[in-house]
Amino acid sequence: MTATLPPNVCQLHDETFTSLLDKLRNRALQPFEVRALVHSLATKIGSHVNATAPESETIAIVVVLRSGLAMFDGFMKNVPDETSTSVYHLGIFRDQASLQPVEYYNKLPSKPLHIKQAYVLDPLIATGGTAGAVVSILKDWGIEKLTFLSILSAPTGLANAASVWPEGTEFIVGCIDSEVDGKGYIEPGVGDIGDRLFGTFA
């Protein structure tokens, strides 16, 4: 699978990460356990990123609502204290019928000149619609370099997202599962990570 990845995609090969993800696949976990695992997974994937910038620059940390919230603290453990950061949030959900992304929250200001690179946090890339929409938004915002961090993805969705702006993006993913089902969920996957994180199953 690694040989067929787009050139702007890097997959982790980390035994600790794999062990944590295997635990996350247990659908019987309570939300607090899911949150703890996602925190640890984000910490681990963040350790493979050099999130630094020149003194004159500020890094944008973009959290994709709502699941990306659980990755934030873990990722930030790897950002040096001396690195200037600004945190933004984008709200995008996948329509259950069309599987297309729907933007519902975007409060990005006019982009400050000293922000040139962004790190995006979103646990899953399934169909690639949400990730691709985020890439388009940040490209239009004026970001010069974008690093997208995801715990788990599916091949087609990852390829779709990575093709939106290949020259300006790098995708770092922890694991790639085989496929996406008819409802847009990764298989074998980890289920609806948002509902599992926040205990909002119907």
C-alpha positions as CSV (number, residue, x, y, z in Angstrom):
1,M,0.0,0.0,0.0
2,T,2.8,2.4,0.8
3,A,4.2,2.3,-2.7
4,T,0.9,3.5,-4.2
5,L,0.5,6.5,-1.9
6,P,0.5,10.0,-3.5
7,P,3.9,11.7,-3.2
8,N,2.6,14.3,-0.7
9,V,1.4,11.5,1.7
10,C,3.5,10.0,4.5
11,Q,2.2,7.0,6.5
12,L,3.6,6.3,9.9
13,H,5.2,3.0,10.7
14,D,5.2,3.1,14.5
15,E,4.5,0.1,16.7
16,T,3.3,2.2,19.6
17,F,0.9,4.0,17.3
18,T,-0.4,0.7,15.9
19,S,-1.0,-0.7,19.4
20,L,-3.0,2.4,20.5
21,L,-5.1,2.3,17.3
22,D,-5.8,-1.4,17.8
23,K,-7.2,-0.4,21.2
24,L,-9.3,2.4,19.7
25,R,-11.0,-0.1,17.3
26,N,-12.8,-1.6,20.3
27,R,-16.3,-0.2,20.0
28,A,-17.2,-1.0,23.6
29,L,-14.9,1.7,25.0
30,Q,-16.4,4.6,27.0
31,P,-16.1,8.1,25.6
32,F,-13.4,9.1,28.2
33,E,-11.4,6.1,27.0
34,V,-11.8,7.1,23.4
35,R,-10.7,10.6,24.2
36,A,-7.6,9.4,26.1
37,L,-6.6,7.2,23.1
38,V,-7.1,9.9,20.5
39,H,-5.0,12.2,22.7
40,S,-2.2,9.7,22.9
41,L,-2.4,9.0,19.1
42,A,-2.3,12.7,18.3
43,T,0.7,13.0,20.6
44,K,2.4,10.2,18.8
45,I,1.7,11.4,15.3
46,G,2.7,14.9,16.3
47,S,6.1,13.7,17.4
48,H,6.8,12.9,13.7
49,V,6.2,16.5,12.7
50,N,8.7,19.4,13.0
51,A,6.2,22.1,14.0
52,T,8.6,25.1,14.1
53,A,8.8,28.4,12.3
54,P,11.1,31.4,12.1
55,E,10.8,34.0,14.8
56,S,9.0,36.3,12.5
57,E,6.3,33.8,11.7
58,T,3.3,32.3,13.5
59,I,2.0,28.8,12.8
60,A,-1.8,28.4,12.3
61,I,-3.2,25.4,14.1
62,V,-6.5,24.5,12.4
63,V,-8.9,22.2,14.4
64,V,-11.6,20.6,12.3
65,L,-14.8,20.5,14.4
66,R,-15.7,18.5,16.2
67,S,-13.5,15.5,16.3
68,G,-10.3,17.5,15.8
69,L,-10.7,19.0,19.3
70,A,-9.6,15.7,20.8
71,M,-6.3,15.9,18.9
72,F,-5.4,19.4,19.9
73,D,-3.7,18.9,23.4
74,G,-1.8,15.9,22.3
75,F,-0.5,17.6,19.1
76,M,0.5,20.7,21.0
77,K,2.8,18.7,23.3
78,N,5.1,18.5,20.3
79,V,5.1,22.2,19.5
80,P,8.1,24.0,21.1
81,D,7.1,26.7,23.6
82,E,9.0,29.3,21.7
83,T,7.0,28.7,18.5
84,S,4.3,31.3,18.0
85,T,0.9,29.7,17.2
86,S,-2.6,30.9,16.5
87,V,-5.5,28.4,16.8
88,Y,-8.5,28.5,14.4
89,H,-11.5,26.2,14.1
90,L,-13.4,25.1,11.0
91,G,-16.8,23.4,11.2
92,I,-17.5,21.0,8.3
93,F,-19.8,17.9,8.4
94,R,-20.5,15.2,5.9
95,D,-24.1,15.2,4.7
96,Q,-25.4,11.7,5.4
97,A,-27.4,11.4,2.1
98,S,-25.0,13.0,-0.4
99,L,-21.7,12.3,1.5
100,Q,-20.7,15.8,0.5
101,P,-19.0,18.3,2.9
102,V,-21.1,21.0,4.4
103,E,-19.4,24.0,5.9
104,Y,-21.2,25.4,9.0
105,Y,-18.5,27.3,10.9
106,N,-15.7,29.5,9.5
107,K,-14.5,32.5,11.4
108,L,-11.1,32.9,9.7
109,P,-10.1,36.5,9.7
110,S,-8.1,38.2,7.0
111,K,-4.9,36.2,7.0
112,P,-2.1,37.9,8.9
113,L,1.0,38.3,6.8
114,H,3.1,36.5,9.4
115,I,1.1,33.3,9.0
116,K,2.5,31.2,6.2
117,Q,2.0,27.6,7.3
118,A,-0.8,25.7,8.9
119,Y,-1.2,22.3,10.6
120,V,-4.7,20.7,10.3
121,L,-6.0,18.3,12.9
122,D,-8.8,15.9,11.9
123,P,-8.8,12.2,13.1
124,L,-10.3,10.5,10.0
125,I,-10.1,10.9,6.3
126,A,-12.8,8.7,4.8
127,T,-14.2,9.9,1.5
128,G,-11.8,12.8,1.5
129,G,-14.6,15.4,1.0
130,T,-14.1,17.2,4.3
131,A,-10.3,17.1,4.1
132,G,-10.4,18.4,0.5
133,A,-12.8,21.2,1.5
134,V,-10.4,22.2,4.4
135,V,-7.5,22.3,2.0
136,S,-9.4,24.5,-0.5
137,I,-10.5,26.9,2.3
138,L,-6.9,27.3,3.6
139,K,-5.4,27.6,0.2
140,D,-7.9,30.4,-0.7
141,W,-7.1,32.0,2.7
142,G,-3.5,32.3,1.5
143,I,-1.6,29.6,3.4
144,E,1.7,28.7,1.6
145,K,2.2,25.3,3.2
146,L,-0.3,23.0,4.8
147,T,0.4,19.9,6.9
148,F,-2.7,17.7,7.5
149,L,-2.5,15.2,10.4
150,S,-4.9,12.3,10.5
151,I,-5.0,9.2,12.6
152,L,-6.8,6.9,10.1
153,S,-7.7,7.2,6.5
154,A,-9.0,5.2,3.5
155,P,-7.0,5.0,0.2
156,T,-9.5,6.6,-2.1
157,G,-10.4,9.4,0.2
158,L,-6.8,10.1,1.0
159,A,-5.9,10.3,-2.7
160,N,-8.9,12.6,-3.3
161,A,-7.8,15.0,-0.5
162,A,-4.1,14.9,-1.5
163,S,-4.9,15.8,-5.1
164,V,-6.6,19.1,-4.2
165,W,-3.4,21.0,-3.8
166,P,-0.5,18.6,-4.1
167,E,2.3,21.2,-4.4
168,G,1.3,22.9,-1.1
169,T,0.2,20.1,1.1
170,E,1.6,17.2,3.1
171,F,-0.6,14.6,4.6
172,I,0.7,12.6,7.6
173,V,-1.5,9.7,8.5
174,G,-1.1,7.0,11.1
175,C,-2.8,4.1,9.4
176,I,-4.6,3.4,6.2
177,D,-7.5,0.9,6.2
178,S,-8.8,-0.9,3.1
179,E,-12.0,0.9,2.1
180,V,-15.1,3.1,2.7
181,D,-18.5,1.6,3.0
182,G,-21.7,2.9,1.4
183,K,-22.4,5.2,4.4
184,G,-19.0,6.8,4.1
185,Y,-17.3,5.0,7.0
186,I,-13.8,3.6,6.9
187,E,-13.7,-0.2,7.1
188,P,-12.7,-1.8,9.3
189,G,-12.2,1.6,10.9
190,V,-13.1,2.9,14.3
191,G,-16.7,3.9,13.7
192,D,-18.1,7.4,14.0
193,I,-15.3,9.0,16.0
194,G,-17.2,12.1,16.8
195,D,-20.1,10.2,18.4
196,R,-17.6,8.0,20.2
197,L,-15.6,10.9,21.5
198,F,-18.6,12.8,22.9
199,G,-21.1,10.1,23.6
200,T,-23.7,11.4,21.2
201,F,-25.0,8.2,19.7
202,A,-28.7,8.4,19.0
